[in-house]
């Protein structure tokens, strides 16, 4: 078992022994000790598990920040833990040059990415940023940042344009100019860099510019008003900003194409990519994922197939589309498209691989929503009648899931019926259910608010 120690705000250590197994591990300790496992070893593991569970329950933000930091070198684990943060109601934000430390940083009820996660930003730059912030307080502007960081680092060349562009593109400088967008900061950057370099040269020879003199300052206390800016430009599209975040941080952070619909998505396709291995050999499964890679292949017979890369909030997975399925669904396989996928699972090189049989864009996914009062939901005759109506709607290609909304006048509970109750046509099933005395709707998945 892997146990990793981390400092945590005055606590001695936090241990990564798995997120889901805290309770089960505690229960298992007695069984382990009773079956000739060293009791002292079992007791030690139990105590560590108790500490971990205590920290997770009472200091969830600090615990998850430490856990993310401890596993920062494992991208799969980091993505899985970011998804866990989402399920715990903890928001993970992009890095911020005014608040982030080197590693993941807890701030209130949120977690900030650490500056070390930003590609193209070296350790020397990070140390200079933290030192400048410690000496002079929060950065007030892009110009302030470009002037103070090289001074703190003791080298005018320590802060290069590539590092600055990466910090802007990943959102680390959003707080410096809330009224300016990232594209505007990127256009301002060449002008500000030239301005900062000129001031550094003036300072090196002991010159004071006119604006500093009028402000009553000196070469050691510059002002920032004269910093130039480019003509106003529109911001980049949200999709492009997310792509840049993914390229620079390795993850979608400020948003994710699947984040806003993760609750309804989990209802109709509860299997996440991180959990695929647990469902191998269980027949047809359905998952909702973002298609991030597509490699068409021509077989020896001249048939077309594809290997695709998938991603959801919990991780990545590889999938294969064999020729017959590829011929039918290749038009749906487009990069950065959100898809509901059906297929079977097999293990390849000790990793689960999805063999895709069918695919549908989320924008086209429909479901049947049946409203049932509590009394009707508990009526065996009503349950039997509902089952009979749905079985008559299965058809040859049953892909539309059926969800029951059970209400008591104050609360609602959504229940997804099993795959044997999927129907072929949402509108036809709706009409049949309404004719049988049920209240049913055909709904688009993306319109469902839970």
N, C-alpha and C positions, 0 to 999 in steps of 0.2 A: 504494500500500500504506500502511495506517495504522500508524504507529509511535508508541507513547505511552511516555514516560519516567516512571519512578517511583523514589523513593528506597527502598532495601531494606536496612536493618540494616547500614550500612557499605559496601554494594556501590554502585557509582556509579549504575547504572540497571537497570531490567528493562524489556523491550520486549514489547509485545503484537503479535505478528505471526501469531497463530493457534496453536491448540493442536495440531491434528492434522498440520500441514504442516511441522514442523521438519525431519524427515529428508528428505522429498520436496523441500523447498526447497533444502536443501544439494546434493542431487543435481542439481537443475535449474539451479543457478548456472552450471555449466560450459556447459550447453546454451545458456543465455541469452547468455553472453559470446561463445560461438562463432557466434551469429547476429546479429552487429553491435550487440548491446546493449553500452553503455559498460562496459568491463571494470572500471574503478575503481568504478563504481556497483555492479556485480555483486559485487565483492570486499567492499565495505562491507556490502551486504546479507548476504553469507555470514558475515562476522564477527559481525554483530548476531545472526544466527540461531544461530551457535555459542554466543554468550553466553547467549542465551535457553535453548537446550537444556541448557547446563551448569547454569544456575540451577534449571531445572525438575527435572533429574535429581538434583542434590545438595542443593537447598533447596526441596523441593516445597511444604511448608506456607507458607513465606515467599513463594515465587513465586506460589502461587495466591491468597494474601491480597492481594498487590500487584496481581495481574491483576484480581481482583474489585473492588478499590478503583478502579483505572484505568477500569473500565467500569461503575462504580456508577450512572451515569446512563442506562444501557441495560438495561432490565429483561429483555429476551430474552437478552442475553449473560450477564447475571448468573445467570439460571436455568440456562442451558446450562453455565456454569462450576461452579455448585453441583453439578450432575449429574456433571461431570467429577471434582470432588472426591470424590464418593461412589464413583466407579469406581476412584479412586486410593487409597481407604481413608482419606481425610481427612474427618473429621466437621465439619460446619458447624453451629455452635450459635447460639442466640438471643443477643442482647446481654446484657451483665451490667454493672450499675452499678459493680461493684467491680473489673472486669478489662478492660472494653472501652474503646478509645480512640474518637476521632471516626470513623475508618474501620475497615475489616475488620482484625481484630487476630489475628496468629498467637500461639497459646498452647500450647506443647508440640507435640503432634501434631494439634491441632485449630485451627479458625479460628472466632473470635467475630465476629458481626455488629457493626458499629460503631454507636455511639449516634446518629449522624446519619441512620441508616436508619429510625429510629422516627418514625412520623407524629405530629404535634402536639408534638414536642419540638424547640424552637428552638435556634439556635446559642448564645444567651445562657445557656440552661439547661445545655447540654452543657459550656460553658466553666466554669460555676460548679461542676458536678459534678466535673470533672477537677481544678479548683483545690482544692475541699474535700478531695478524696481525696489530693492531693499534700501538703496541709498537715496533715491529721489522720489519714491512713491510711484503711484500708478502713472502709466503713460497717458498723455493728454491727446496725442494725435499721431498720425503716421510720421510727421516731421520730427516730433519729440522723440519717437522711438528710433528713427534713423540717426539721430544725433547722439542720444545718450548711450545706446548699446555699444557702439564702437569705443566710446570713451571708457565705459566700464570694463570692456574687454582689453583695453590697452593697446588696441591695434585697429587702425581705420579700415583694414581689409577683412576683418573678422565677419562682417555682415555683408554677404554678397547678394546680388539681385535674385539669384535662384532661390535662396532661402526665404527672402522676403515675399517672392511670388507664391511660394508654397504656403507660407503663413496666411497670406491674404486669401488664397483659393480655398483653404480648408476651413475658413471662418474664424481663425484665431485673432483677427484684427477687427471683427465686426463691432466690438464694443468701443473702439476708438472713435468711430464716426457713425453713430447710429443713423444719421440722416443720409449717409452716402452708401451706395451699394458696392459690392465686391468688384464689379467691373469698373466702377469709377475709381476705386482705390488702385486698381491695376493700371489704369491710364495715368493716374497721378504719380505713380511710383518713379518713373524715369526722371521727372522734373524734381521731385522731392529728394531723390538720391543725389542728383547733381548739386542741388542747393545745400544738402548736408555736407557733401564733400568739400564744397567751396568754403563753408563755415569752419570745417575742420582745418583746412589749410590756413585760413585767417587766424585761427586760434594758435596754430603752431608757430606763427611768426609774430604773435602778440598784437595783431590788429583788432580793432573794435569797429564794427560797422555802424553806419549812421542810425539804424533802427535801435540798436542796443544803447547807443549814447542818448537818444531821445527818451528811451525808456528808463534811463538811469542805471542801466546794467553795466556789465563788463564782459570781457572775453570769457570769463569763467561762469557767467550767468546770462546765457543767451536768451532771447525771446524767440517765439515761433510764428508770429504773425506774418512775416514776409514770405513764408513758404508758399511756393506757387501751386496751382492746381490746374488740371486739364479741363477743357470744356465738358459740360454735363453729358453723360451717356446713359443709356438705359441699362438695367441690370441684365445679367445672363438668364436664360430660361432656367426654371427650377431643376429640370432634368439634367442640364449641363452642370449646374452647381453640385448636384448630388454625385454626378460622375466624377467630378474633380475631387470631392471629398473621399470617394471610394479609392481613387488612384493614390491619394496622398496619405490617407489614414488606414487604408485596407478595409474600411467598413463604411456603410451608409450611417451617418451619425445624426445630423440635424433632422433627417427624415429618412424614411425607407419606403419604396414603392408598395410594400405590403403592410406597413405599420398601421395605417388608418383602417384597414379592413381585417386586422388579425383576429378579432372576436368572431365575426360571421364566418371567416375563412376556417377557423378552428372548429366551428360547428359542423360544417359540411365536409371538411377534410381534416380530421383531428390528428393525422399522422404528420409529424414534422420531419424534416430531412435529417435532423440529429438522431431521430428515433427509428430510422428505417431498418437498422439491423435487427431490432426486436420483432419485426413483422415479416421477415423472410419466411417463405413457405406457407403464407396464409392466403394464397389466392390473389384475386384482384384487389388492389388498394388504390386510393386516390390521394393526391397531394396537391397543394397549391404552392407554386414557386415562381420565381423570376428566372427567365431564360437568359443566362449571362454569356453563354458560349455555344457556338454551333459549328460543327465540322462535318460537312457532307463527304460521303465516301462512295466510291463506285466499286461494287463487288466484282469478282472474277467473271460472273455471269453478265456483267454490264448493268446490274440493278443498282438503284440509288438507295442509300440508307444514311444515317447520321449518328454521330456521337454528340451529345449536348451536355452542357454544364448548367446546373440548377442552383439556385440560392433562395433561402427563405430567411426569416429572422433568427433561426437557430444555427444555420451552417450551410455547407455546400454539399453537392452530390453529383455524381456522373450518371448519365442515363443513355440508353441506346434505343434508337428507333430503327427497327428492321424494315426491309424493303416494302412488305405489304402495308404496314402501318404508315411508312414514310410517304408512299404514293397517295394515301388517303388524307394525311394531315400536314404535309410539308408546307402548305400555305399558312398554317397557324404558327409555324416555328420561326419566329422573328426575334432578333436580339432585343433585350430589355422589355419583352412582353410578359405580362402576368398571366399565367395559365393554370387552369385546373387540369391535372393530368391523371390518367388511369393507366395502370400497368401492373406487372408482377415484379417481384424482387428475387434476386439471386445474389450470392456472395461471389465476389471476384477479387483475388489478391487480398483476402481478409477484409474487404470493404463491400458494403451493400451497393448493388447497382440496380437501377430501375429500368425495366424493359417496357418502354412506353407503347401502349396500344391505342390510346386516343388522347386528344387534347382539345381544349376549348378556352378561348380568351375569357378572362374574368368578366369583361364587359358584356359578354353574351350568356353568362351562366345564369340560369333560372332555378328557382326552387318553389316548392308548394308549401305554403304556410297555413296550417290548420289551427284555428282558435278553438280551444276546448275549455269550458268552465271546469273547475275542480270536480264538481259532482259528476259531470259527463265523463271526465277522464278516468274516474274511479268506477264507472259502470261497466261491468264485464260485457253486457250485451252491446253497449256502444263501442267498446274496444273491438269486439268481434265484427261488428258491422263495418267499422273503419278499415279493419284488416281486409275484409272481403272486397270492399270497393277498390282499395289500392292494388290488390292482387290482380284485379281485372284490368288495371291500367299499366301493367308491367311492360307488355309488348316485347319486341325483339331487341331493341336497343335501350334498355332502361338506364338512363344517366342522371335524371333529375331527382335530387334528394327531396325527401319530405320531412318537414320540421313541424313539430307540434308545440304550440304556445299555450301552456296551462296557466290560467289566471284565476285568482280568487277575489277579484275586485280591487285589490291593493297591490299585489305583487304578481310578477309574471316569471315563469320558468320555461326556458326553451329546451326541447328534447328532440334530438335528431333520431329519426327512426333508422333501423338497420338497413344494410344494402339490399336486402330482399324486398324492401318496400319502395325502392326507387321506381319511378314511372318513366314512360317514354315521352310523353307530351304534357307539359305543365298546364296549358290551358284546358286540354281535354280532361285531365285529372281534376282540375278545379271545378269544371262543370259537373262532373260525375259526383264529386263530394258534396257540392251544394244541393244537387238533386236528391242526395241521400239524407239531407237534413243537417249536414255539417256546414260550418262557416269557413270557407277556404279561399285563399288568394294565390295567384301566380305572381311571384315577385322576382325582380332582378336581385342578384346577390349584393351588388354594390349599393342598392337602395335600402338594405336592411340595417337598421340601427339598433344595436343591442346595448 
